[in-house]
Structure formats: C-alpha cells, structure tokens
Amino acid sequence: MSGFGKRIDLAIEVFNRTGYPLKIIGSGPEGKKLRSIARSNVEFLGWQPDEVVAKYYSNCRALIFPGEEDFGIVPLEAMASGRPVIAYRRGGALETIVPYGQKDKTGGNAPTGLFFHEQNVDSLIEAIKQFEKIEMDFDPVAIRNHALQWNRGIFKEKVKKYIYERMGLTC
C-alpha cells in the first residue's frame, strides 16, 4: 500500500487480536504511531519496488483493504496476481471486486473477494473468519482474468468503443 492513512490502524487492531501475520508495505506520516500499536505479528516493510510488491501479492492468502478510495488500484494489483481481496464495502472496491456469492456484471460467478460492511474490528474479523471457510473457492486464474479488465490497453479500447457507440460510429 502506498502511504498510510487508509485505515491501516483498523487492520493492525484486527491482526493484533487474531495473532495472524500481517505485512504492511508502504510508508507515511502515521508510520511511527502505527508501529507503536502493532504487536510482533505485524511487520512493516516500508516502501518496496514494484517487483517486490508483486512478489508479496503473489504469495499472500488475501489482501486486506480496510480503507475507502474512489478507485483503489491496490486491490486490482492484488487481483492481477490472482489473490482475493477482503475490502470495506465502499468506494471503488464496489466497482472492481466481485463479492463471494454474487455474479459479476457479465453474469459469471467468479468471486474475486469479499466485503466487510462496517469499518470496525468486529466486521473485519467476521469477514476474515468467512474467508477462512471459503478460501479454496477462489480461483486465482479467474481473479487475474477479472483484473485484466482494467489493463490499460483493454480499458482504452472499451472507452473508445463506448464513445464510438454513443456517436453512432463503428470502430
């Protein structure tokens, strides 16, 4: 994650309670405060180059995305690595994540993550418990394929097609 302040404090509190390992990539002005509340199972890796971040995405069980952003590239990066996302049900996550148990916009049923509904400890812990029960239902290839919709080239073609259709032209 690039920068703190994206409700990383919530993730830390949850992982402090559960004892599960949590790795945090990124830096920011809240770093010192966040380190002071974290237990030994929470590891701060600081800023990392893209290749290292991609390696962590590929090897994680899931990405925890506790904040709300307009779009949120971080969940898409994790999904491009075939990893599911546990995200707060607001903002851009609603557009990019196919929640477990629902069909995507094309009618397929390839979940790419699941949501927690309230930005609090109990709600996120409940989502993690649910994830543990269904983890094997996530298909890394389907998750990656879903994320590719936002590949720059594919995205450009979709926008171009949309504009041409609205103007009554063909591409």
C-alpha positions as CSV (number, residue, x, y, z in Angstrom):
1,M,0.0,0.0,0.0
2,S,1.4,3.3,-0.9
3,G,1.1,5.6,2.1
4,F,-0.6,5.1,5.5
5,G,-3.9,6.6,6.5
6,K,-6.0,4.1,4.6
7,R,-7.4,2.6,7.9
8,I,-4.2,0.6,8.4
9,D,-4.9,1.2,12.1
10,L,-8.0,-1.0,11.7
11,A,-6.1,-3.8,10.1
12,I,-3.4,-3.6,12.8
13,E,-6.0,-3.8,15.6
14,V,-7.7,-6.8,14.0
15,F,-4.4,-8.7,13.4
16,N,-3.3,-7.8,17.0
17,R,-6.4,-9.6,18.2
18,T,-6.2,-12.6,15.9
19,G,-2.5,-13.1,16.0
20,Y,-2.3,-13.8,12.3
21,P,0.7,-12.4,10.5
22,L,0.2,-9.1,8.7
23,K,2.7,-7.5,6.3
24,I,2.4,-3.8,5.6
25,I,4.1,-2.3,2.6
26,G,4.3,1.5,2.3
27,S,5.2,4.5,4.4
28,G,3.7,7.7,5.5
29,P,3.4,10.2,8.3
30,E,1.4,7.8,10.6
31,G,4.2,5.2,10.4
32,K,5.6,5.8,13.9
33,K,2.1,5.8,15.5
34,L,1.1,2.6,13.7
35,R,4.3,0.8,14.7
36,S,3.7,1.7,18.3
37,I,0.3,0.0,18.3
38,A,1.4,-3.1,16.4
39,R,2.3,-6.4,18.0
40,S,5.1,-8.7,16.9
41,N,2.9,-10.5,14.3
42,V,2.6,-7.2,12.3
43,E,5.6,-6.5,10.1
44,F,6.3,-3.1,8.5
45,L,8.3,-3.5,5.2
46,G,8.4,0.2,4.2
47,W,8.5,1.3,0.6
48,Q,9.3,-1.5,-1.8
49,P,9.9,-1.6,-5.6
50,D,7.1,-2.9,-7.8
51,E,8.7,-6.3,-8.3
52,V,8.9,-6.9,-4.5
53,V,5.3,-5.8,-4.0
54,A,4.2,-8.1,-6.8
55,K,6.0,-11.0,-5.1
56,Y,4.2,-10.3,-1.8
57,Y,0.8,-10.1,-3.6
58,S,1.5,-13.4,-5.3
59,N,2.4,-15.1,-2.0
60,C,-0.3,-13.7,0.2
61,R,-3.5,-15.5,1.2
62,A,-5.6,-12.3,0.6
63,L,-5.2,-8.6,0.5
64,I,-6.8,-6.7,3.4
65,F,-8.2,-3.4,2.1
66,P,-9.8,-1.6,5.1
67,G,-10.0,1.9,3.6
68,E,-12.3,3.7,1.2
69,E,-11.0,5.1,-2.0
70,D,-12.6,6.5,-5.2
71,F,-11.0,3.8,-7.3
72,G,-8.3,1.9,-5.4
73,I,-5.5,0.5,-7.6
74,V,-4.1,-1.7,-4.8
75,P,-7.0,-4.3,-4.9
76,L,-6.6,-4.5,-8.6
77,E,-2.9,-5.1,-8.3
78,A,-3.5,-8.0,-5.8
79,M,-6.2,-9.4,-8.1
80,A,-3.8,-9.2,-11.1
81,S,-1.6,-11.5,-9.1
82,G,-4.6,-13.9,-8.6
83,R,-5.2,-13.1,-5.0
84,P,-8.6,-12.4,-3.4
85,V,-9.3,-9.1,-1.6
86,I,-11.1,-8.6,1.7
87,A,-12.3,-5.0,1.4
88,Y,-14.5,-2.4,3.1
89,R,-17.8,-2.3,1.1
90,R,-17.5,1.3,-0.1
91,G,-15.9,3.4,-2.9
92,G,-14.1,1.9,-5.8
93,A,-13.9,-1.6,-4.3
94,L,-17.6,-1.9,-5.2
95,E,-16.7,-1.5,-8.9
96,T,-13.7,-3.7,-9.0
97,I,-14.4,-6.6,-6.6
98,V,-16.9,-9.4,-7.4
99,P,-18.0,-10.4,-3.9
100,Y,-18.3,-14.0,-3.0
101,G,-21.8,-15.3,-3.6
102,Q,-22.7,-12.8,-6.3
103,K,-22.4,-12.8,-10.0
104,D,-20.2,-10.3,-11.9
105,K,-21.6,-7.9,-14.4
106,T,-21.2,-10.4,-17.2
107,G,-23.3,-13.0,-15.4
108,G,-20.4,-15.2,-14.5
109,N,-19.8,-16.3,-10.9
110,A,-16.1,-15.8,-10.4
111,P,-15.7,-14.2,-7.0
112,T,-12.6,-12.0,-6.5
113,G,-13.0,-11.2,-2.8
114,L,-15.5,-10.4,-0.1
115,F,-16.6,-7.4,1.7
116,F,-17.0,-6.3,5.3
117,H,-19.8,-3.9,5.8
118,E,-18.8,-1.7,8.7
119,Q,-15.4,-0.1,9.2
120,N,-14.8,-1.7,12.6
121,V,-12.9,-4.5,14.2
122,D,-15.8,-6.9,14.6
123,S,-16.9,-6.6,11.0
124,L,-13.4,-7.2,9.6
125,I,-12.8,-10.1,11.9
126,E,-16.1,-11.7,10.8
127,A,-15.0,-11.2,7.1
128,I,-11.7,-12.9,7.8
129,K,-13.5,-15.8,9.5
130,Q,-15.8,-16.2,6.5
131,F,-12.7,-16.0,4.2
132,E,-11.1,-18.9,6.1
133,K,-14.2,-21.1,5.3
134,I,-14.3,-20.3,1.6
135,E,-10.7,-19.6,0.8
136,M,-10.4,-22.6,-1.5
137,D,-13.4,-21.4,-3.6
138,F,-11.3,-18.5,-5.1
139,D,-9.8,-19.3,-8.4
140,P,-6.5,-17.4,-9.0
141,V,-6.9,-17.6,-12.8
142,A,-10.4,-16.2,-12.7
143,I,-9.4,-13.5,-10.3
144,R,-6.5,-12.5,-12.6
145,N,-8.7,-12.5,-15.6
146,H,-11.2,-10.3,-13.9
147,A,-8.5,-7.8,-13.0
148,L,-7.3,-7.6,-16.6
149,Q,-10.5,-5.7,-17.5
150,W,-8.6,-2.7,-16.1
151,N,-5.4,-3.3,-18.1
152,R,-4.5,0.0,-19.7
153,G,-4.8,-1.3,-23.3
154,I,-8.1,-3.1,-22.7
155,F,-9.5,-0.1,-20.8
156,K,-8.6,2.3,-23.7
157,E,-10.4,0.0,-26.2
158,K,-13.5,-0.2,-24.0
159,V,-13.6,3.6,-23.7
160,K,-13.1,4.1,-27.4
161,K,-15.8,1.6,-28.2
162,Y,-18.2,3.3,-25.8
163,I,-17.6,6.7,-27.3
164,Y,-17.9,5.4,-30.9
165,E,-21.2,3.6,-30.0
166,R,-22.6,6.8,-28.4
167,M,-21.7,8.8,-31.5
168,G,-23.3,6.2,-33.8
169,L,-20.0,5.2,-35.3
170,T,-18.2,1.9,-35.6
171,C,-14.6,1.2,-34.5
